[in-house]
Amino acid sequence: MENVNQAEFWQQRYEQDSIGWDMGQVSPPLKAYIDQLPESAKDQAILVPGAGNAYEVGYLHEQGFTNVTLVDFAPAPIQAFAERYPDFPAEQLICSDFFNLSPEQYQFDWVLEQTFFCAINPARRDEYIQHMATLLKAKGKLVGLLFDKDFGRQEPPFGGTKEEYQQRFATHFDIEIMEPCYNSHPARQGSELFIKMHVKQ
Ligand SMILES: C[S@@+](CC[C@H](N)C(=O)[O-])C[C@H]1O[C@@H](n2cnc3c(N)ncnc32)[C@H](O)[C@@H]1O
């Protein structure tokens, strides 16, 4: 399981086209969330960590969101994204380990979580939560999806339960929504929680 901490593990999965998690489209609940945001949100600083082929980043860009940062430590999906979106600002495409992002350099209004939490080693969950909180501005929020299902601990995705997430995230976040998702992609019906939580002041 240690290898999920390494960019090479994921890069190889992209090179071998062994990317079962990739929906090939913007996740429907996240599209619905983005669609109800007001015009005034379009210049907010948004982070999409572990973005992979980054359909959500592409969609945000197409909808006129100007300050979206894509982070992934595997170069292959970033390269592919840059080819699909040649007008996307290159400085907002960051090939880096999420855990190395410096809060002094990066501060976001909100973060979009989409199959990144489930990709990291479960032993690093508290580290993810703590680091995520440091990357958010005061009143910043974490929005997205978490698996509401256990897939075992052999290989990603690493799932979990609402109870576990509530307990862990409550250390750094006030949870506004953590509820079964009603508009998941058909392949993920009944296995996702929609989350919206605010970093504690
Ligand atoms: C399961 S994939 C999900 C990709 C994308 N969010 C999607 O839904 O298609 C997990 C992604 O997180 C990236 N990743 C895993 N650990 C990372 C880390 N510590 N820092 C940055 N990216 C990471 C992997 O390279 C991979 O692209």
The ligand as an SDF file (V2000), in Angstrom:
LIG
                    3D

 27 29  0  0  0  0  0  0  0  0999 V2000
   -8.1200    7.7910   -8.0220 C   0  0  0  0  0  0  0  0  0  0  0  0
   -7.3050    9.0030   -8.9470 S   0  0  0  0  0  0  0  0  0  0  0  0
   -8.5980   10.2290   -9.1550 C   0  0  0  0  0  0  0  0  0  0  0  0
   -8.3390   11.2210  -10.2360 C   0  0  0  0  0  0  0  0  0  0  0  0
   -9.5190   12.1840  -10.4690 C   0  0  0  0  0  0  0  0  0  0  0  0
   -9.8490   12.9310   -9.2880 N   0  0  0  0  0  0  0  0  0  0  0  0
  -10.7120   11.4520  -11.0090 C   0  0  0  0  0  0  0  0  0  0  0  0
  -11.7300   11.3830  -10.3040 O   0  0  0  0  0  0  0  0  0  0  0  0
  -10.6400   10.9460  -12.1360 O   0  0  0  0  0  0  0  0  0  0  0  0
   -6.2500    9.7570   -7.7510 C   0  0  0  0  0  0  0  0  0  0  0  0
   -5.3580   10.8260   -8.3080 C   0  0  0  0  0  0  0  0  0  0  0  0
   -4.6470   11.4410   -7.2350 O   0  0  0  0  0  0  0  0  0  0  0  0
   -3.3020   11.5850   -7.5910 C   0  0  0  0  0  0  0  0  0  0  0  0
   -2.5600   11.5870   -6.3280 N   0  0  0  0  0  0  0  0  0  0  0  0
   -2.5050   10.5840   -5.4170 C   0  0  0  0  0  0  0  0  0  0  0  0
   -1.7760   10.9660   -4.3590 N   0  0  0  0  0  0  0  0  0  0  0  0
   -1.3760   12.2380   -4.5960 C   0  0  0  0  0  0  0  0  0  0  0  0
   -0.6050   13.1800   -3.8640 C   0  0  0  0  0  0  0  0  0  0  0  0
   -0.1000   12.8830   -2.6590 N   0  0  0  0  0  0  0  0  0  0  0  0
   -0.4010   14.3960   -4.4020 N   0  0  0  0  0  0  0  0  0  0  0  0
   -0.9220   14.7150   -5.6280 C   0  0  0  0  0  0  0  0  0  0  0  0
   -1.6420   13.8590   -6.3710 N   0  0  0  0  0  0  0  0  0  0  0  0
   -1.8760   12.6290   -5.8560 C   0  0  0  0  0  0  0  0  0  0  0  0
   -2.9980   10.4360   -8.5190 C   0  0  0  0  0  0  0  0  0  0  0  0
   -1.9140   10.6980   -9.3620 O   0  0  0  0  0  0  0  0  0  0  0  0
   -4.3160   10.3120   -9.2840 C   0  0  0  0  0  0  0  0  0  0  0  0
   -4.3220   11.1140  -10.4360 O   0  0  0  0  0  0  0  0  0  0  0  0
  1  2  1  0
  2  3  1  0
  2 10  1  0
  3  4  1  0
  4  5  1  0
  5  6  1  0
  5  7  1  0
  7  8  2  0
  7  9  1  0
 10 11  1  0
 11 12  1  0
 11 26  1  0
 12 13  1  0
 13 14  1  0
 13 24  1  0
 14 15  1  0
 14 23  1  0
 15 16  2  0
 16 17  1  0
 17 18  1  0
 17 23  2  0
 18 19  1  0
 18 20  2  0
 20 21  1  0
 21 22  2  0
 22 23  1  0
 24 25  1  0
 24 26  1  0
 26 27  1  0
M  CHG  2   2   1   9  -1
M  END
$$$$
